[in-house]
Amino acid sequence: MKIFLSVGEPSGDIHGANLAKHLGQLLPGAKIAGFGGPKMREAGVDQLYPLSEHAVIGFLNVAMQYPFFVKRVNQAAEWMDREKPDAVVLIDFPGMNWHIAKKATERGIPVFYFVPPQLWAWAGWRVEKMKRWVKEAFTNFPFEDKWFRSKGMPSTLVGHPYFDELNDQILDMEVVGKIRESGTTIIGLLPGSRGGELTQNVPTMLKTAEILAGKYPEIRFHFACYKAKQADWVRAKIAENRNWANLPIEIHSGKTPEVIEASQFLIAVSGSVSLEFLWRTKPCVTVYQTTWFNMQLVKLMKKCPFISLINLLSEEEILPEFMDYKCQSQSVAKVCLDWLAEPQKVDKLREKLDLLRAKWAIPGACERAAHLLVQRLQNPGLATPQPN
């Protein structure tokens, strides 16, 4: 059996790797190939291109790299023609994955979307495209599954694959201990995993840190960067400003779980990492600064009330979030100063997160998705779930 996986972002690389491992256990000898990153490669996926290491954000950035993505889609189509896979599995990254889904459907290859795009949050009309080119969605959240079914899209709730990784995660407690020993108050700073996120959000985080350090000199800030190149970029950015260069900041790469565990609370760019805050019951101020142009498009397309997955799961804003094209450092600092002045507020937030975790943070999504996929492929006549 042959399966093509298409992943275009670092978080998707993790989910793709876990899915590939379970598929390998269920289908010994199966050939799994596609686009992904280092973790999928380690899991035995034959990689056509390390697409997750090329992740970009923003409508203009994607448009400017259109020829590159066309080349990747054609590369996938050529592989399908040559290898004739039994299924194509997409993980997030809708911009390019729509085209791969179309190519597969034209060739009669069934397409399944694991970690489907958040159409319920924006661009809901694209569900029609999904219904044409995707056989079934394996959904991550109850509200998401309900939304897809209400739009006539076959879907099955499997849960979020991030909790699979978190359940198996082993922390480097020596690193956690050193971070905790660095100061009496530890605040984690997570600038995102994509280059554009760093460019837009790191200055906001540094301005916030400057405000907080002026009020609480004992604070120690710890940046958690996805990889070493991004950590180097943050160091260079700090060096540009004398005030920032004197801040009590340490920068880490590849140590995000340890920074989260050691922090009293965090300031982070919006993304799936918020599920790790839920898992570790760590309060967070969510930020997402983008360009003026992107912000206008977001205002037109955004359909959900929150940008934080924690708030969406709780159906209320239990954790503050700020999204704009303007710097939000004053607003973010105000929340942090409130938490620092009254630590019991952080404790109460942790209690809320603990209840939310018990309800929704359930591992096993990758295994459930793998079983579903194998079931669909081995029993093609078996009806997929009917939408509401």
Secondary structure, 3 states (H helix, E strand, C coil): CEEEEEECCHHHHHHHHHHHHHHHHHCCCCEEEEECCHHHHHCCCEEEECHHHHCCCCHHHHHHCHHHHHHHHHHHHHHHHHHCCCEEEEECCHHHHHHHHHHHHHCCCCEEEECCCCCCCECHHHHHHHHHHCCEEEECCHHHHHHHHHCCCCEEECCCCHHHHHHHCCCCHHHHHHHHHCCCEEEEEECCCCHHHHHHHHHHHHHHHHHHHHHCCCEEEEEEECCHHHHHHHHHHHHCCHHHHCCCEEEEECCHHHHHHHCCEEEEECCCCHHHHHHCCCCEEEEEECCHHHHHHHHHHECCCCCCHHHHHHCCCCCCEEEECCCCHHHHHHHHHHHHHCHHHHHHHHHHHHHHHHHHCCCCHHHHHHHHHHHHHHCCCCCCCCCC
